[in-house]
Amino acid sequence: MYCSSCGRGSSLSLALRHGPCRVQVKEFFMGAPVKESTSRKFELPCNEGKRIEDFIELQRKELGAGGYGVVCEGKDKHTAISYAVKLIQKTRLTNMEKLEKEIRIMTKLDHPNVVKLFQTFQDSRYVYLVMEMCQGGELFDRIIEEKHFTEKDAATVMQQVFRGIHYTHAVDIVHRDLKPENLMLLNKGPIKGNTVKVIDYGIAAEWKGELLVSKNGTLDYMAPELIDLLTHRSQGYGKELDVWSCGVILHVLLSGMLPFKGKNDQETLQKICAGKLTWRGFDKYNISKEARDLIEKLLTVNKEKRATMQQALRHTWIEHTAPTARSVPLSEVVVNLENFTHANKLKMKALGLVARHIDDGSRAQAPPARDIRDSERYCSVRDISRY
């Protein structure tokens, strides 16, 4: 791992040893950078030789589990502030460079709508990532719990997602796995007035001006250029990949249904590449034409003509239509979202069980799961290779 501001260090241990690194970042609002004087600096404390248990009390209850370890709550012994602590087992790490890259990327990110990495520790068994705690849980779970959601609420949510991803792109990072499961709420309160956080930069990539060629992602949210890469019809992809995923998420928020869902994976792939939207349910739920226009611009098959996050933030639906719309509840959409979310969770549990029972021989052929959802990524890419 290296410090992007001072350039020192070449490994995880060196990165932790050379002390606090300062990375200057700019915060964005509605797609426009704030004044230079309000830019903030991010510092990752040097914890070389320090024990996490001297600073943070790890709770027994798991918040999540996967192939490399678990995520649990940790409370600061001095301030009582809660954090989400990711415990990564060293014995299950086959590629330390991937972890170093994840940490390097997380140290670049400092925005209200992006989950924050505060500290790292390590001992003989684990690497610990001390991250911001999202007390509100998954966004879709909260929508289902409240049983009330409007087009105006959808705009409020997506505006925050757009801000987070616009900022991510501004510091030359591509998320590569945007989906509803990776949108969390900061607080336990209602969606209105809450803060949406984009999480899970585990397979994110650093953008250096050259097309990316790694075959990662979750099938239903994959952009056409990624599928074309897998079938040798394109040379790679860039930041536009995340824009497409945002369009899929917005479509799901306003209908409770995926825009390109086929009877099987092969049909889904064909529908994604065709990019034909049917608007099933949109007329029934009286979704505005401005919302549809934005979805069309985000889900444009030609990535050169696809909207940017800047343009999405300035779209009339975000700035004018939705904020002044009547708060008409999308009751049937909430029911659809409940069914959609329930089906996704069942799939993730099943794939998680598969990932945990892969023997050592199989692991040599399949990438080890970073968390439960990594097994979903692998299955998707494997199926796509047959397309």
Buried (B, 14 or more C-beta within 10 A) or exposed (E): BBBBBEEBBEEBBBBBBBBEBEBEBBBBEEBEEEEEEEEEEBEBBBBBEBEBEEBBEBEEEEBBBBBBBBBBBBBBEEEEEBBBBBBBEBEBBEEBEBBBBBBBBBBBBBBBBBBBBBBBBBEEEBBBBBBBBBBBEBBBBBBBEEEBBBBBBBBBBBBBBBBBBBBBBBBBBBBBBBBBBBBBBBEEEBBEEBBBBBBBBBBBBBBEEEEBEEBBBBBBBBBBBBBBBBEEEBEBBBBBBBBBBBBBBBBBBBBBBBBBBBEEBEEBBEBBBEBEBEBEBBEEBEBBEBBBBBBBBBBBBEBEEBBBBBBBBBBEBBBEBBEEBEEEEBEEBBEBBBEBBEEBBEEBEEBBEBBEEBEEEEBEEBBBBBBBBBBBBBBBBEBBEEE
